[in-house]
Amino acid sequence: MNDKNPDRNMGKVMGRVIGLYIGQAEDRWEGKAPSAIGKKPTSGPLEMDFNGFLDDDQADKKVHGGLEKAIHHYASEHMEYWKREFPEKADMFTSGCFGENISSTGVTEENLHLGDILQIGDARVQICQGRQPCWKLNAHIDEPSMAPKFQKTRRTGWYYRIIKTGNISVGDDILLIERPYSDWPLSRLIKERFNPKMEPAHAAELATIEALSQSWRATFIKRSTDPNFKEDTSKRLNSPS
């Protein structure tokens, strides 16, 4: 439901950029598709167009990148959780390790919402969906349970569409400009997206929200109209043999 009441966080600095990461598609694993998940750090400023940072790449543009997945943002606060979850790989869990473009402090799936418009540097971006992890995350971390746990914990990060192009640098503040859907924190949205038993009424509501990406809206439309709809995630989450 579109919230017409002003949010107390409007105009507030919510967080700060602590890392920027870009990369090019590479053949990482013999016999498997290439990937650009191995991002390299840069301090910026990074220039963007409406498809994301100009110097960044995506290997499979059918499922990565584009207008509604232009930039991926991940909260640095989650790294301590992953270190505890996989202590034998603790050294791997540092900002940028999941192929994100932006790492930050202060903003997470708990205090950001679907449709939030944020000012970062001199760019404006809008949150339009969470991340749907795939088998490449398993291969990148060398942990076959990584993608399923990433999804189950709802620590997925989120994607932006670009409202106003500009430059972003490490150290830039993250300012909340608009919050049209205060009923839908990202944590709730992501939980529902991966919940096979979600209420059809919730699916119907999400299907009408224009800020949501077209791909996620399409799934919620199916869930709200087809009682027999079941989503098979095994191919996406499990590493191909």
N, C-alpha and C positions, 0 to 999 in steps of 0.2 A: 504494500500500500504506500502510495506516495505521501510522504510526511511533510505537511505544510508548516509544522512548528519549527522555529529556529533551534538549531542544536547549540548547546553551550560550548562546544569545541570549535564553532565556526570562526575562521580567521586565526586559529591557534596553530602555533608550530607544534606538530605532532612528533617529529623525529628528525633524524639527520642522516644523510648519505655517508657511509663509511667505506664503500667500495664500489667500483665500476668495473665491469668485465665484458669483454668482447672476444669473439673467436671466429675461425673459419672452419668449414666442413673438412673433415679428415677421415681417412680409412683407418679406423681404430682397431677393428676386430676382424680377423680373417674370415671370409665367407659371409660377413654381415654387412648391413647397410652402413654408409658413412654417417658421421655425427659431428655437430659443432658444439657438443656439450662441454668440451674442454676449453672453457673461457680463460683468458689471460687478463690480469689486472692492469688498469690504467687509471691515472688520476683525472683525466679529462682536461679541458672540457670536451664532452662528446656531443657531436651534432646529430640530430635526428631528422628523418622525414616521417610521414604518417605510417610507415612500415617498421619504424624502430631506428636504432642507431645505425648511421651510415656505414660504419666500419665493422658491423656485426653481420653474421651469416647464420642461416639455418640450412641443414642438409635436406630435409624433406619439407618443402613448403606447403604440402597438402595438410600437414598436421601441426607445423610449427610456424610462428611468425604470422605476417599478415596484419590487416588493420585492427583486428580484435585480440591479437596476441603479439603486439608490437614489442613490448618490453616485459621481461619477467623480473619480479621483485621478490626477494626472500629476506626474512627477518634474521638478523645475526643472533638474536636471543635463542633461537632453536638449536644452535650448535651444541650447547651443553647437554641438551636432551639426547642428541644423537651420539655424543661421546659416551654417555651412560648406557645407551642402548647397545652400542657396539664398541665396548672398551678396547678390543683388540685392534680397532681401526681408528682410535681416537685422534691420532695425528692428522687424519684426512679431513676431519670435520672443521674446516675453517671457511670463512666467507668466500664465496665463489665456487665452492666445491660441487654444487648441484647444477652448475650451468646457468645460474641466474645472471642477469645483467646488472642489477642493483642490489647491494646489501646495505642495511641500515640498522640504526638503533631507534627505539621508541615506537615503532609501528609494527603491529602484528595482525593476524587474522581475528584477534579478539577486539581490537579497538578501531579497526577500519571496517567499512561497510560497502556492499555492492552499490555501485553508482557514485561513490565518492569522487569528487573532482579535487585534485591536489595540484599545488604549485610546487615544482621542484626545479631549482635554478630559474631560468626564464621560460621553461616549458610548462604546459598544463596537460595533465593526463587524467584518465578516468578508469576506475577499476571496473572490469567487465566480466571476469570469471577467475576461478582458481585454476591451479595446474592439474592436469590429468597425467600422472607419472606413467612412464612406459618402461619397457625392458631395457632401454639404453641406460637408464639410471642404475639398474642392477649391474650392468656390464661396467659402467664407469666407476662405480664404487667397489666392484668385485664382491657383491653381496646379493644373492638371489632373492632375498626377502626385502630388499630395500624399497622397491616400488610399491609392493603391497602395504608395507608399514607406513611409508610416506603418505599414502592415501588414507589408511585407517586412522592415523593420528590426526589427520586434517592439518598437518604442518606442511602445506603444499606450496605456500607462496601464492602469488596472484599475478594476473596479467593486466596490462594497460592498453587502452586505445588512446591515441594522441589527439587531444583537443586543440592544442596550439604547439607548434614545433618550437624548438629552442635548443639551448645547450644545458647540459648537466655536468657538474663537477663534484668530486669528492669534497665533502664539507658542506654541501648545500643543505639548507633546511627543507623540511617537508611540511608544507602549509596546507591545512584543510580549507578549501574554498567553498565547496557545496556538499551537502549531505541530503540527497533527496529520498533515501530509503533507510531510515533509522531502524526499521523493523528487521532489517536483514544484515546483521553483522556478517563478515566473511566466514567466521567459524560456523554459523548456522547455515549459510548458503552451501558451503563445502560439505557439511554433514548431510544435508538433504540431497545434494547431487549424487553422493555415493550410497545413499540409503535405499535399498531395494523395496523397503516397506513404507516409504514416505506417504503422507496423507495426500490423496488426490487434490484436495482443496489447496494445499500448499503448492503443489505442482502447477495447478491452474493459475494461482497468483503469480508465481515466478514466470510463467509463460507469457504474461502480459507486460513484463517490465522491459522497457525498451533499452535500458542501460545494459542489460545482460547480453552476452554474446549470442549471436544467432545459433551457434551449434548447441549451446546449453539450453536456450529457449526451445529448440526443436525437441530435445530430449524430454523437457518438462511438458511439452505439448503431448507427446506420446504417452507419458505417465498419467496425464490428467484425462486422456480420452480413451486409452486402450487398457482395460483391466488385465489383459493377458501379456502386456509388454514386459519383457525381461531383457536386461542388458548383459551381454557376455563380455566380461573384461579380461578373460584369461589370456587372450592373444596379446593384448596391450601390456599386461602386467608381467607376464612370464617370458623369460629369455628364450628366444628360438634356439632349437638344437642345431 
